[in-house]
Amino acid sequence: MRILIVEDEWEVASLIKIGLEEYDFEADIAGNAMEAQKQLAERDYDSVILDVNLPVINGFDLCRMIRNRFETLPILMLTAFGSTDSKVNGFEAGADDYLVKPFEFRELVARLRALNRRSNAATPAEVTVLKLADLEFNLHSKTVKRGNQKLTLTARELALLEFFMKNQGRALTRNEITEHVWDINFDTGTNLVDVYVNYLRKKIDRDFSLKLIHTISGIGYIMRASDD
């Protein structure tokens, strides 16, 4: 795997590069958004490690630029900003994973490998549309509608909805959701899953009498067509 490290602190970037090379990765360094865009245009990368606190163009904005140009390129944000709001901003910008500094290097490697497995995984061709009650999710076009109403969801909300709809009627823990929607466990203290479930509920449940996403106290969530 070839990784692009976007980090303006050269010492930090060099340590990450050396560490990755010890795990048989290849790594290049870009100190700002312009350098990153240039290197992405010149070489093929398997993943991008992206800091938030970059000069001129911050990591969130750069993430959006990368995602608009490279739809499937895995992006892992590696930053000292560890609040739930920062994580949400990262995922809304198009990041696939988010790791907070300081970090264990083995965890960084595990996350990169998980992102690579996910990006290389074949999508089952036999399933085109997921349905529950009057909710429909077209996996090919990434369009969602409930009844006659089209719903606009972000990429992360789509991933969460897909996992829910593929596991209809099954109780899902927060750990299961993070492992499948975000590839790996988050810190147990974060409420990121609850934040995104709340986002999703507002779009697919709020304006409809039949609720589809339900909370199971002490466990997590379940998706089913029920008034419970």
N, CA, C and O of each residue as an XYZ file, in Angstrom:
912
protein
N       0.837     -1.200      0.000
C       0.000      0.000      0.000
C       0.873      1.252      0.000
O       1.861      1.337      0.731
N       0.492      2.223     -0.833
C       1.180      3.513     -0.852
C       0.258      4.539     -0.195
O      -0.900      4.693     -0.582
N       0.793      5.234      0.804
C       0.023      6.177      1.604
C       0.544      7.592      1.384
O       1.755      7.805      1.328
N      -0.361      8.558      1.260
C       0.016      9.968      1.242
C      -0.274     10.554      2.615
O      -1.417     10.535      3.070
N       0.759     11.076      3.279
C       0.623     11.700      4.591
C       0.558     13.210      4.391
O       1.512     13.811      3.899
N      -0.558     13.824      4.768
C      -0.705     15.275      4.642
C      -0.603     15.867      6.045
O      -1.554     15.815      6.825
N       0.548     16.421      6.348
C       0.871     16.890      7.705
C       1.902     18.012      7.587
O       2.943     17.835      6.955
N       1.610     19.180      8.202
C       2.512     20.317      8.053
C       3.677     20.306      9.042
O       4.652     21.031      8.844
N       3.597     19.504     10.094
C       4.719     19.382     11.027
C       5.632     18.263     10.517
O       5.301     17.082     10.613
N       6.784     18.660      9.974
C       7.657     17.715      9.288
C       8.127     16.587     10.204
O       8.223     15.438      9.772
N       8.419     16.904     11.457
C       8.905     15.872     12.372
C       7.839     14.805     12.588
O       8.135     13.610     12.581
N       6.604     15.240     12.780
C       5.500     14.295     12.967
C       5.300     13.459     11.704
O       5.162     12.238     11.778
N       5.286     14.117     10.554
C       5.093     13.408      9.289
C       6.199     12.389      9.053
O       5.938     11.278      8.590
N       7.438     12.769      9.375
C       8.571     11.861      9.174
C       8.465     10.635     10.061
O       8.783      9.525      9.635
N       8.014     10.836     11.310
C       7.857      9.698     12.221
C       6.776      8.746     11.717
O       6.929      7.527     11.798
N       5.688      9.302     11.199
C       4.618      8.451     10.647
C       5.134      7.690      9.428
O       4.866      6.498      9.278
N       5.862      8.368      8.575
C       6.411      7.736      7.372
C       7.346      6.587      7.736
O       7.248      5.499      7.169
N       8.250      6.828      8.681
C       9.199      5.790      9.112
C       8.447      4.602      9.705
O       8.762      3.446      9.421
N       7.440      4.908     10.538
C       6.664      3.835     11.156
C       5.923      2.994     10.136
O       5.891      1.768     10.240
N       5.329      3.646      9.156
C       4.603      2.908      8.113
C       5.552      2.037      7.300
O       5.218      0.905      6.949
N       6.717      2.560      7.008
C       7.680      1.783      6.225
C       8.154      0.556      6.976
O       8.521     -0.442      6.356
N       8.153      0.609      8.306
C       8.506     -0.572      9.099
C       7.451     -1.669      8.961
O       7.737     -2.845      9.183
N       6.224     -1.273      8.591
C       5.147     -2.238      8.354
C       5.000     -2.539      6.861
O       3.966     -3.050      6.432
N       6.020     -2.227      6.076
C       6.052     -2.515      4.642
C       5.085     -1.686      3.810
O       4.700     -2.092      2.714
N       4.687     -0.514      4.332
C       3.947      0.446      3.524
C       4.949      1.333      2.792
O       6.105      1.447      3.201
N       4.498      1.957      1.710
C       5.249      3.036      1.098
C       4.519      4.329      1.427
O       3.289      4.367      1.428
N       5.279      5.395      1.707
C       4.634      6.631      2.148
C       5.325      7.852      1.576
O       6.551      7.902      1.483
N       4.515      8.849      1.189
C       4.990     10.159      0.759
C       4.396     11.211      1.684
O       3.393     10.969      2.355
N       5.025     12.376      1.713
C       4.591     13.449      2.605
C       4.231     14.687      1.788
O       4.937     15.058      0.851
N       3.110     15.322      2.166
C       2.723     16.621      1.630
C       2.493     17.555      2.814
O       1.794     17.202      3.764
N       3.085     18.750      2.753
C       3.004     19.661      3.885
C       1.803     20.588      3.867
O       1.546     21.283      4.850
N       1.069     20.611      2.775
C      -0.112     21.477      2.690
C      -1.043     20.967      1.596
O      -0.754     19.972      0.932
N      -2.155     21.657      1.419
C      -3.174     21.191      0.480
C      -2.682     21.221     -0.965
O      -2.981     20.315     -1.744
N      -1.931     22.256     -1.320
C      -1.446     22.357     -2.700
C      -0.506     21.200     -3.036
O      -0.612     20.594     -4.102
N       0.417     20.899     -2.116
C       1.330     19.772     -2.333
C       0.559     18.464     -2.426
O       0.866     17.614     -3.261
N      -0.445     18.306     -1.564
C      -1.239     17.078     -1.567
C      -1.958     16.889     -2.897
O      -1.943     15.796     -3.464
N      -2.586     17.948     -3.397
C      -3.314     17.853     -4.661
C      -2.368     17.537     -5.818
O      -2.717     16.779     -6.723
N      -1.181     18.116     -5.782
C      -0.198     17.861     -6.827
C       0.234     16.393     -6.822
O       0.314     15.760     -7.875
N       0.512     15.860     -5.631
C       0.972     14.478     -5.540
C      -0.137     13.492     -5.888
O       0.119     12.448     -6.489
N      -1.361     13.822     -5.513
C      -2.481     12.952     -5.860
C      -2.713     12.918     -7.368
O      -3.168     11.911     -7.909
N      -2.399     14.027     -8.043
C      -2.564     14.078     -9.494
C      -1.464     13.307    -10.210
O      -1.652     12.844    -11.335
N      -0.315     13.171     -9.554
C       0.841     12.551    -10.201
C       1.000     11.067     -9.895
O       1.605     10.334    -10.677
N       0.456     10.616     -8.756
C       0.669      9.222     -8.345
C      -0.641      8.618     -7.869
O      -1.576      9.330     -7.502
N      -0.690      7.298     -7.884
C      -1.839      6.577     -7.348
C      -1.557      6.198     -5.903
O      -0.492      5.668     -5.587
N      -2.520      6.474     -5.024
C      -2.382      6.154     -3.608
C      -3.512      5.228     -3.170
O      -4.618      5.269     -3.710
N      -3.209      4.395     -2.179
C      -4.212      3.486     -1.629
C      -5.004      4.128     -0.503
O      -6.151      3.753     -0.260
N      -4.399      5.102      0.192
C      -5.065      5.808      1.281
C      -4.383      7.147      1.496
O      -3.238      7.354      1.095
N      -5.114      8.057      2.141
C      -4.566      9.350      2.548
C      -4.722      9.499      4.052
O      -5.804      9.275      4.594
N      -3.636      9.881      4.731
C      -3.685     10.258      6.141
C      -3.683     11.774      6.180
O      -2.759     12.408      5.669
N      -4.707     12.361      6.779
C      -4.933     13.791      6.635
C      -5.063     14.481      7.994
O      -5.926     14.127      8.798
N      -4.194     15.473      8.242
C      -4.300     16.298      9.443
C      -5.352     17.375      9.202
O      -5.650     17.707      8.055
N      -5.916     17.921     10.280
C      -6.914     18.982     10.157
C      -6.258     20.355     10.147
O      -6.610     21.213      9.338
N      -5.303     20.559     11.049
C      -4.703     21.876     11.244
C      -3.593     22.128     10.220
O      -2.404     22.050     10.530
N      -4.021     22.431      8.990
C      -3.083     22.692      7.889
C      -3.102     24.175      7.547
O      -4.109     24.844      7.781
N      -2.007     24.705      6.998
C      -1.984     26.123      6.622
C      -2.854     26.409      5.400
O      -2.983     25.578      4.501
N      -3.451     27.610      5.389
C      -4.255     28.145      4.280
C      -5.556     27.361      4.082
O      -6.637     27.897      4.327
N      -5.467     26.110      3.646
C      -6.646     25.257      3.464
C      -6.616     24.172      4.528
O      -5.699     23.351      4.556
N      -7.623     24.164      5.410
C      -7.608     23.183      6.500
C      -7.974     21.786      6.012
O      -8.407     21.598      4.875
N      -7.789     20.816      6.896
C      -7.993     19.422      6.522
C      -9.416     19.083      6.137
O      -9.627     18.238      5.266
N     -10.404     19.716      6.759
C     -11.793     19.452      6.410
C     -12.077     19.877      4.970
O     -12.694     19.139      4.202
N     -11.618     21.071      4.621
C     -11.847     21.561      3.257
C     -11.067     20.727      2.234
O     -11.572     20.421      1.154
N      -9.838     20.367      2.589
C      -9.046     19.522      1.688
C      -9.699     18.164      1.507
O      -9.683     17.607      0.410
N     -10.268     17.632      2.569
C     -10.953     16.343      2.490
C     -12.091     16.415      1.478
O     -12.278     15.493      0.685
N     -12.847     17.500      1.504
C     -13.941     17.665      0.539
C     -13.401     17.715     -0.888
O     -13.976     17.125     -1.802
N     -12.289     18.425     -1.066
C     -11.693     18.515     -2.405
C     -11.254     17.147     -2.914
O     -11.493     16.792     -4.068
N     -10.605     16.382     -2.030
C     -10.143     15.049     -2.413
C     -11.328     14.149     -2.736
O     -11.321     13.430     -3.735
N     -12.346     14.198     -1.881
C     -13.497     13.326     -2.084
C     -14.232     13.657     -3.373
O     -14.729     12.758     -4.052
N     -14.304     14.931     -3.716
C     -14.980     15.314     -4.962
C     -14.242     14.780     -6.184
O     -14.857     14.497     -7.212
N     -12.935     14.643     -6.073
C     -12.133     14.204     -7.211
C     -11.896     12.700     -7.207
O     -11.865     12.069     -8.264
N     -11.729     12.126     -6.011
C     -11.447     10.688     -5.880
C     -12.528     10.072     -4.993
O     -12.408     10.044     -3.768
N     -13.559      9.592     -5.625
C     -14.764      9.164     -4.911
C     -14.513      8.010     -3.950
O     -15.113      7.960     -2.876
N     -13.632      7.080     -4.319
C     -13.455      5.868     -3.514
C     -12.126      5.815     -2.758
O     -11.855      4.826     -2.078
N     -11.298      6.846     -2.858
C     -10.000      6.832     -2.179
C     -10.200      6.922     -0.672
O     -10.795      7.891     -0.199
N      -9.722      5.945      0.102
C      -9.897      5.986      1.558
C      -9.132      7.157      2.187
O      -7.964      7.388      1.873
N      -9.807      7.889      3.078
C      -9.203      9.023      3.778
C      -9.331      8.803      5.277
O     -10.430      8.616      5.798
N      -8.202      8.826      5.957
C      -8.180      8.712      7.416
C      -7.697     10.034      7.988
O      -6.580     10.464      7.702
N      -8.526     10.678      8.791
C      -8.131     11.931      9.424
C      -7.388     11.605     10.716
O      -7.884     10.852     11.554
N      -6.199     12.177     10.870
C      -5.342     11.939     12.029
C      -5.039     13.294     12.649
O      -4.241     14.060     12.108
N      -5.669     13.598     13.779
C      -5.635     14.953     14.305
C      -5.761     14.968     15.824
O      -6.184     13.988     16.437
N      -5.389     16.092     16.416
C      -5.526     16.264     17.861
C      -6.931     16.683     18.258
O      -7.270     16.674     19.441
N      -7.767     17.058     17.263
C      -9.134     17.475     17.562
C     -10.007     16.242     17.785
O     -10.353     15.538     16.836
N     -10.363     15.985     19.054
C     -11.047     14.736     19.372
C     -12.493     14.867     19.783
O     -13.089     13.884     20.223
N     -13.087     16.053     19.657
C     -14.481     16.211     20.067
C     -15.415     15.522     19.079
O     -15.047     15.258     17.935
N     -16.626     15.238     19.542
C     -17.615     14.628     18.659
C     -17.920     15.542     17.482
O     -18.084     15.066     16.358
N     -17.999     16.854     17.723
C     -18.260     17.795     16.632
C     -17.173     17.718     15.560
O     -17.466     17.753     14.365
N     -15.912     17.612     15.997
C     -14.813     17.519     15.027
C     -14.908     16.234     14.220
O     -14.673     16.236     13.012
N     -15.252     15.134     14.888
C     -15.395     13.859     14.180
C     -16.537     13.923     13.165
O     -16.409     13.455     12.034
N     -17.651     14.511     13.593
C     -18.783     14.655     12.681
C     -18.387     15.498     11.479
O     -18.718     15.163     10.342
N     -17.668     16.611     11.736
C     -17.210     17.457     10.631
C     -16.318     16.676      9.671
O     -16.408     16.844      8.455
N     -15.461     15.825     10.222
C     -14.582     15.025      9.384
C     -15.344     14.055      8.506
O     -15.073     13.945      7.311
N     -16.291     13.355      9.093
C     -17.064     12.389      8.310
C     -17.972     13.086      7.310
O     -18.167     12.586      6.202
N     -18.531     14.238      7.683
C     -19.361     14.983      6.748
C     -18.523     15.498      5.570
O     -19.033     15.655      4.461
N     -17.244     15.756      5.821
C     -16.362     16.223      4.748
C     -15.970     15.101      3.794
O     -15.455     15.356      2.705
N     -16.216     13.854      4.207
C     -15.924     12.725      3.331
C     -14.896     11.744      3.848
O     -14.520     10.813      3.136
N     -14.426     11.936      5.094
C     -13.445     11.004      5.654
C     -14.077      9.637      5.891
O     -15.267      9.534      6.189
N     -13.268      8.594      5.755
C     -13.727      7.229      6.013
C     -13.444      6.786      7.440
O     -14.121      5.901      7.963
N     -12.453      7.393      8.070
C     -12.084      7.042      9.436
C     -11.456      8.257     10.100
O     -11.049      9.204      9.428
N     -11.380      8.220     11.446
C     -10.918      9.380     12.207
C     -10.182      8.868     13.428
O     -10.758      8.149     14.244
N      -8.922      9.228     13.560
C      -8.084      8.778     14.673
C      -7.490      9.999     15.358
O      -6.993     10.914     14.701
N      -7.548     10.002     16.701
C      -7.126     11.162     17.481
C      -5.705     10.977     17.991
O      -5.351      9.907     18.485
N      -4.890     12.025     17.872
C      -3.551     12.044     18.451
C      -3.653     12.341     19.954
O      -4.546     13.084     20.362
N      -2.780     11.791     20.775
C      -1.771     10.764     20.453
C      -2.445      9.417     20.187
O      -3.559      9.173     20.651
N      -1.770      8.549     19.443
C      -2.380      7.294     19.029
C      -1.353      6.175     19.121
O      -0.146      6.416     19.144
N      -1.853      4.956     19.174
C      -1.004      3.773     19.118
C      -0.749      3.447     17.648
O      -1.689      3.370     16.857
N       0.517      3.256     17.281
C       0.830      3.067     15.866
C       0.202      1.800     15.309
O      -0.192      1.765     14.143
N       0.106      0.772     16.119
C      -0.519     -0.465     15.640
C      -1.979     -0.230     15.268
O      -2.497     -0.852     14.341
N      -2.643      0.677     15.999
C      -4.034      0.983     15.678
C      -4.130      1.707     14.346
O      -5.022      1.423     13.546
N      -3.215      2.644     14.101
C      -3.194      3.331     12.807
C      -3.039      2.326     11.675
O      -3.756      2.402     10.677
N      -2.116      1.391     11.818
C      -1.887      0.380     10.787
C      -3.133     -0.484     10.600
O      -3.518     -0.793      9.472
N      -3.763     -0.872     11.717
C      -4.967     -1.702     11.632
C      -6.086     -0.973     10.899
O      -6.812     -1.574     10.106
N      -6.222      0.308     11.164
C      -7.269      1.086     10.501
C      -6.993      1.232      9.001
O      -7.907      1.129      8.183
N      -5.744      1.469      8.652
C      -5.392      1.573      7.232
C      -5.673      0.266      6.501
O      -6.187      0.269      5.382
N      -5.336     -0.844      7.137
C      -5.594     -2.141      6.508
C      -7.081     -2.406      6.386
O      -7.534     -2.982      5.397
N      -7.855     -1.982      7.401
C      -9.304     -2.157      7.337
C      -9.907     -1.321      6.211
O     -10.805     -1.776      5.503
N      -9.411     -0.102      6.054
C      -9.891      0.745      4.961
C      -9.568      0.126      3.612
O     -10.378      0.181      2.687
N      -8.387     -0.461      3.500
C      -7.993     -1.088      2.241
C      -8.865     -2.302      1.925
O      -9.265     -2.507      0.779
N      -9.156     -3.103      2.953
C     -10.035     -4.264      2.737
C     -11.410     -3.808      2.278
O     -12.000     -4.396      1.372
N     -11.908     -2.768      2.904
C     -13.247     -2.295      2.558
C     -13.288     -1.744      1.139
O     -14.233     -2.008      0.396
N     -12.260     -0.975      0.758
C     -12.252     -0.381     -0.579
C     -12.088     -1.424     -1.674
O     -12.513     -1.221     -2.811
N     -11.464     -2.550     -1.315
C     -11.248     -3.610     -2.306
C     -12.343     -4.665     -2.308
O     -12.367     -5.544     -3.170
N     -13.244     -4.577     -1.345
C     -14.293     -5.596     -1.232
C     -15.284     -5.456     -2.381
O     -15.668     -4.346     -2.748
N     -15.686     -6.569     -2.935
C     -16.664     -6.557     -4.027
C     -18.050     -6.304     -3.480
O     -18.424     -6.868     -2.451
N     -18.810     -5.472     -4.143
C     -20.181     -5.205     -3.753
C     -21.087     -6.293     -4.324
O     -21.042     -6.555     -5.526
N     -21.912     -6.934     -3.486
C     -22.803     -7.976     -3.991
C     -23.696     -7.437     -5.104
O     -24.374     -6.423     -4.940
N     -23.683     -8.131     -6.236
C     -24.420     -7.629     -7.399
C     -25.899     -7.986     -7.343
O     -26.710     -7.380     -8.043
N     -26.258     -8.971     -6.510
C     -27.635     -9.440     -6.567
C     -28.617     -8.503     -5.868
O     -29.819     -8.570     -6.126
N     -28.119     -7.624     -4.981
C     -28.997     -6.720     -4.258
C     -28.927     -5.344     -4.893
O     -27.857     -4.742     -4.979
N     -30.081     -4.849     -5.338
C     -30.126     -3.527     -5.958
C     -30.887     -2.539     -5.094
O     -30.437     -1.409     -4.902
N     -32.027     -2.949     -4.574
C     -32.871     -2.057     -3.783
C     -33.211     -2.716     -2.455
O     -33.692     -3.849     -2.420
N     -32.960     -2.006     -1.369
C     -33.357     -2.454     -0.037
C     -34.693     -1.801      0.300
O     -34.905     -0.623      0.014
N     -35.603     -2.579      0.915
C     -36.934     -2.053      1.222
C     -37.350     -2.404      2.636
O     -37.049     -3.485      3.142
N     -38.049     -1.470      3.262
C     -38.700     -1.699      4.557
C     -39.912     -0.788      4.615
O     -39.789      0.435      4.550
N     -41.090     -1.400      4.739
C     -42.343     -0.642      4.690
C     -42.343      0.203      3.417
O     -42.192     -0.337      2.322
N     -42.514      1.542      3.548
C     -42.530      2.406      2.362
C     -41.186      3.077      2.120
O     -41.100      4.033      1.350
N     -40.127      2.579      2.775
C     -38.787      3.124      2.594
C     -38.028      2.278      1.575
O     -38.013      1.050      1.670
N     -37.393      2.942      0.591
C     -36.612      2.253     -0.430
C     -35.235      2.907     -0.558
O     -35.108      4.132     -0.569
N     -34.205      2.056     -0.655
C     -32.828      2.528     -0.794
C     -32.206      1.819     -1.994
O     -31.954      0.614     -1.952
N     -31.963      2.570     -3.054
C     -31.321      2.019     -4.248
C     -29.809      2.070     -4.062
O     -29.223      3.152     -4.011
N     -29.181      0.910     -3.961
C     -27.752      0.833     -3.673
C     -26.900      1.294     -4.849
O     -25.778      1.761     -4.650
N     -27.404      1.173     -6.049
C     -26.629      1.576     -7.228
C     -26.605      3.094     -7.390
O     -25.545      3.685     -7.591
N     -27.764      3.713     -7.302
C     -27.851      5.163     -7.499
C     -27.668      5.940     -6.199
O     -27.538      7.164     -6.212
N     -27.657      5.214     -5.065
C     -27.538      5.837     -3.740
C     -28.668      6.838     -3.507
O     -28.454      7.920     -2.960
N     -29.858      6.461     -3.928
C     -31.026      7.313     -3.722
C     -31.963      6.654     -2.713
O     -32.099      5.431     -2.665
N     -32.599      7.495     -1.917
C     -33.504      7.017     -0.873
C     -34.833      7.755     -1.007
O     -34.868      8.969     -1.213
N     -35.921      7.003     -0.887
C     -37.223      7.652     -0.869
C     -38.131      6.933      0.127
O     -38.015      5.729      0.356
N     -39.025      7.705      0.700
C     -40.032      7.119      1.582
C     -41.387      7.556      1.070
O     -41.698      8.746      1.023
N     -42.190      6.575      0.686
C     -43.428      6.897      0.000
C     -43.084      7.557     -1.328
O     -42.319      7.015     -2.126
N     -43.652      8.721     -1.552
C     -43.350      9.479     -2.776
C     -42.330     10.576     -2.548
O     -42.068     11.380     -3.443
N     -41.750     10.615     -1.348
C     -40.825     11.688     -0.994
C     -39.373     11.245     -1.122
O     -38.974     10.249     -0.518
N     -38.585     11.972     -1.899
C     -37.163     11.695     -2.015
C     -36.426     12.322     -0.831
O     -36.707     13.456     -0.442
N     -35.494     11.580     -0.271
C     -34.752     12.038      0.895
C     -33.288     12.274      0.517
O     -32.706     11.493     -0.236
N     -32.705     13.329      1.030
C     -31.306     13.653      0.774
C     -30.470     13.290      1.994
O     -30.644     13.861      3.070
N     -29.559     12.334      1.816
C     -28.716     11.864      2.909
C     -27.246     12.084      2.571
O     -26.857     12.046      1.404
N     -26.434     12.316      3.599
C     -24.992     12.415      3.401
C     -24.414     11.020      3.197
O     -25.105     10.022      3.405
N     -23.153     10.949      2.791
C     -22.516      9.654      2.545
C     -22.502      8.798      3.800
O     -22.738      7.592      3.725
N     -22.228      9.398      4.954
C     -22.178      8.619      6.194
C     -23.568      8.170      6.620
O     -23.727      7.068      7.145
N     -24.571      9.006      6.402
C     -25.947      8.617      6.705
C     -26.392      7.475      5.799
O     -27.104      6.574      6.242
N     -25.982      7.506      4.544
C     -26.299      6.413      3.623
C     -25.671      5.105      4.096
O     -26.311      4.054      4.047
N     -24.420      5.167      4.553
C     -23.745      3.961      5.041
C     -24.447      3.407      6.271
O     -24.595      2.194      6.414
N     -24.876      4.292      7.155
C     -25.584      3.860      8.363
C     -26.936      3.250      8.000
O     -27.310      2.204      8.531
N     -27.664      3.900      7.098
C     -28.966      3.369      6.682
C     -28.814      2.013      6.013
O     -29.616      1.111      6.256
N     -27.798      1.856      5.175
C     -27.576      0.569      4.509
C     -27.355     -0.542      5.534
O     -27.912     -1.632      5.401
N     -26.539     -0.262      6.562
C     -26.286     -1.278      7.578
C     -27.562     -1.627      8.333
O     -27.825     -2.798      8.609
N     -28.357     -0.604      8.670
C     -29.626     -0.860      9.347
C     -30.544     -1.714      8.473
O     -31.129     -2.688      8.948
N     -30.668     -1.348      7.193
C     -31.629     -2.031      6.331
C     -31.188     -3.445      5.974
O     -32.024     -4.300      5.684
N     -29.885     -3.698      5.993
C     -29.396     -5.054      5.756
C     -29.507     -5.927      7.005
O     -29.282     -7.136      6.946
N     -29.855     -5.309      8.132
C     -29.995     -6.048      9.396
C     -31.349     -5.766     10.039
O     -31.454     -5.616     11.256
N     -32.393     -5.695      9.194
C     -33.739     -5.410      9.699
C     -34.159     -6.444     10.743
O     -33.956     -7.646     10.572
N     -34.749     -5.943     11.824
C     -35.264     -6.832     12.859
C     -34.215     -7.364     13.818
O     -34.539     -8.160     14.700
N     -32.961     -6.942     13.668
C     -31.891     -7.418     14.558
C     -31.379     -6.277     15.416
O     -31.093     -5.189     14.917
N     -31.267     -6.537     16.724
C     -30.726     -5.539     17.639
C     -29.246     -5.321     17.346
O     -28.474     -6.278     17.275
N     -28.860     -4.082     17.177
C     -27.477     -3.742     16.840
C     -26.869     -2.901     17.955
O     -27.435     -1.884     18.356
N     -25.727     -3.326     18.445
C     -25.045     -2.548     19.477
C     -24.297     -1.389     18.825
O     -24.064     -1.387     17.616
N     -23.928     -0.410     19.636
C     -23.150      0.717     19.118
C     -21.804      0.241     18.589
O     -21.317      0.760     17.584
N     -21.197     -0.740     19.252
C     -19.915     -1.268     18.777
C     -20.056     -1.908     17.407
O     -19.209     -1.697     16.539
N     -21.111     -2.688     17.194
C     -21.345     -3.297     15.882
C     -21.491     -2.233     14.806
O     -20.952     -2.363     13.707
N     -22.221     -1.187     15.137
C     -22.460     -0.134     14.153
C     -21.153      0.555     13.780
O     -20.896      0.787     12.599
N     -20.316      0.887     14.775
C     -19.060      1.563     14.465
C     -18.121      0.656     13.681
O     -17.415      1.120     12.786
N     -18.106     -0.632     14.011
C     -17.224     -1.561     13.313
C     -17.594     -1.687     11.840
O     -16.714     -1.804     10.986
N     -18.901     -1.665     11.536
C     -19.334     -1.884     10.159
C     -19.475     -0.591      9.358
O     -19.228     -0.585      8.152
N     -19.865      0.487     10.004
C     -20.074      1.740      9.279
C     -18.813      2.586      9.247
O     -18.575      3.331      8.297
N     -17.998      2.459     10.311
C     -16.753      3.230     10.369
C     -15.521      2.330     10.387
O     -14.407      2.807     10.602
N     -15.716      1.037     10.163
C     -14.640      0.054     10.004
C     -13.978     -0.428     11.297
O     -13.453     -1.541     11.324
N     -13.985      0.364     12.360
C     -13.231     -0.023     13.553
C     -13.856      0.647     14.759
O     -14.592      1.622     14.612
N     -13.576      0.140     15.950
C     -14.164      0.680     17.164
C     -13.714      2.110     17.441
O     -12.558      2.468     17.214
N     -14.656      2.927     17.938
C     -14.313      4.241     18.441
C     -14.157      4.165     19.955
O     -14.479      3.152     20.576
N     -13.656      5.256     20.540
C     -13.587      5.321     21.986
C     -14.987      5.114     22.551
O     -15.968      5.618     22.005
N     -15.071      4.366     23.650
C     -16.386      4.044     24.202
C     -17.117      5.274     24.718
O     -18.339      5.249     24.864
N     -16.392      6.340     24.996
C     -17.026      7.539     25.534
C     -17.689      8.415     24.486
O     -18.411      9.345     24.847
N     -17.475      8.159     23.211
C     -18.029      9.029     22.181
C     -19.503      8.739     21.950
O     -19.958      7.605     22.102
N     -20.247      9.783     21.581
C     -21.667      9.597     21.251
C     -21.903      9.777     19.762
O     -22.991     10.171     19.342
N     -20.883      9.489     18.966
C     -20.963      9.688     17.522
C     -22.094      8.881     16.898
O     -22.823      9.399     16.052
N     -22.254      7.629     17.297
C     -23.325      6.800     16.744
C     -24.683      7.425     17.038
O     -25.537      7.507     16.155
N     -24.881      7.866     18.277
C     -26.165      8.467     18.652
C     -26.430      9.745     17.854
O     -27.567     10.020     17.470
N     -25.381     10.514     17.612
C     -25.531     11.744     16.818
C     -26.019     11.408     15.414
O     -26.945     12.040     14.906
N     -25.391     10.402     14.783
C     -25.766     10.059     13.407
C     -27.121      9.365     13.334
O     -27.859      9.561     12.369
N     -27.457      8.568     14.327
C     -28.792      7.963     14.347
C     -29.841      9.064     14.456
O     -30.897      8.990     13.827
N     -29.547     10.077     15.252
C     -30.473     11.200     15.381
C     -30.625     11.939     14.052
O     -31.737     12.305     13.670
N     -29.505     12.160     13.343
C     -29.577     12.769     12.010
C     -30.484     11.945     11.092
O     -31.349     12.485     10.402
N     -30.263     10.623     11.099
C     -31.001      9.740     10.204
C     -32.487      9.719     10.550
O     -33.337      9.736      9.660
N     -32.794      9.683     11.832
C     -34.193      9.680     12.262
C     -34.937     10.930     11.784
O     -36.091     10.854     11.363
N     -34.269     12.063     11.855
C     -34.916     13.300     11.438
C     -35.307     13.252      9.965
O     -36.287     13.875      9.556
N     -34.538     12.512      9.172
C     -34.805     12.477      7.735
C     -35.766     11.377      7.318
O     -36.575     11.578      6.412
N     -35.693     10.198      7.972
C     -36.539      9.098      7.497
C     -37.746      8.816      8.385
O     -38.659      8.105      7.967
N     -37.771      9.366      9.617
C     -38.860      9.053     10.543
C     -39.701     10.250     10.972
O     -40.902     10.116     11.208
N     -39.070     11.426     11.074
C     -39.740     12.549     11.737
C     -41.079     12.909     11.106
O     -42.038     13.201     11.820
N     -41.157     12.892      9.784
C     -42.383     13.335      9.102
C     -43.332     12.189      8.764
O     -44.255     12.359      7.967
N     -43.107     11.023      9.370
C     -43.937      9.852      9.069
C     -44.469      9.238     10.361
O     -43.771      9.193     11.374
N     -45.706      8.770     10.311
C     -46.325      8.214     11.514
C     -45.699      6.884     11.925
O     -45.535      6.616     13.115
N     -45.347      6.047     10.940
C     -44.717      4.763     11.235
C     -43.215      4.966     11.393
O     -42.530      5.344     10.443
N     -42.704      4.712     12.601
C     -41.284      4.879     12.876
C     -40.533      3.586     12.569
O     -41.020      2.488     12.837
N     -39.336      3.741     11.999
C     -38.562      2.575     11.567
C     -37.320      2.318     12.414
O     -36.880      1.174     12.524
N     -36.754      3.345     13.006
C     -35.564      3.176     13.850
C     -35.975      3.292     15.312
O     -36.576      4.286     15.722
N     -35.650      2.277     16.086
C     -36.071      2.219     17.483
C     -34.860      2.023     18.394
O     -33.910      1.321     18.047
N     -34.915      2.655     19.561
C     -33.859      2.512     20.563
C     -34.157      1.322     21.460
O     -35.290      1.144     21.908
N     -33.146      0.511     21.721
C     -33.256     -0.587     22.684
C     -32.388     -0.220     23.889
O     -31.161     -0.203     23.801
N     -33.021      0.065     24.977
C     -32.313      0.553     26.158
C     -31.219     -0.416     26.603
O     -31.464     -1.612     26.765
N     -30.026      0.108     26.797
C     -28.905     -0.698     27.271
C     -28.223     -1.516     26.195
O     -27.219     -2.174     26.465
N     -28.749     -1.487     24.977
C     -28.162     -2.290     23.892
C     -27.737     -1.410     22.720
O     -26.553     -1.340     22.390
N     -28.702     -0.740     22.091
C     -28.382      0.058     20.923
C     -29.623      0.392     20.143
O     -30.504      1.090     20.646
N     -29.714     -0.103     18.894
C     -30.838      0.254     18.027
C     -31.311     -0.957     17.216
O     -30.589     -1.937     17.033
N     -32.547     -0.845     16.741
C     -33.096     -1.863     15.839
C     -33.934     -1.166     14.784
O     -34.594     -0.167     15.072
N     -33.914     -1.685     13.564
C     -34.739     -1.130     12.489
C     -35.821     -2.132     12.153
O     -35.544     -3.277     11.796
N     -37.051     -1.686     12.271
C     -38.192     -2.554     11.971
C     -39.422     -1.679     11.749
O     -39.498     -0.558     12.251
N     -40.372     -2.199     10.999
C     -41.625     -1.484     10.761
C     -42.555     -1.793     11.920
O     -43.261     -2.802     11.905
N     -42.555     -0.923     12.927
C     -43.317     -1.183     14.141
C     -43.656      0.138     14.794
O     -42.908      1.108     14.672
N     -44.796      0.181     15.497
C     -45.191      1.373     16.247
C     -44.629      1.373     17.654
O     -44.886      2.305     18.417
N     -43.861      0.341     18.019
C     -43.336      0.247     19.375
C     -42.360      1.373     19.671
O     -41.820      1.448     20.774
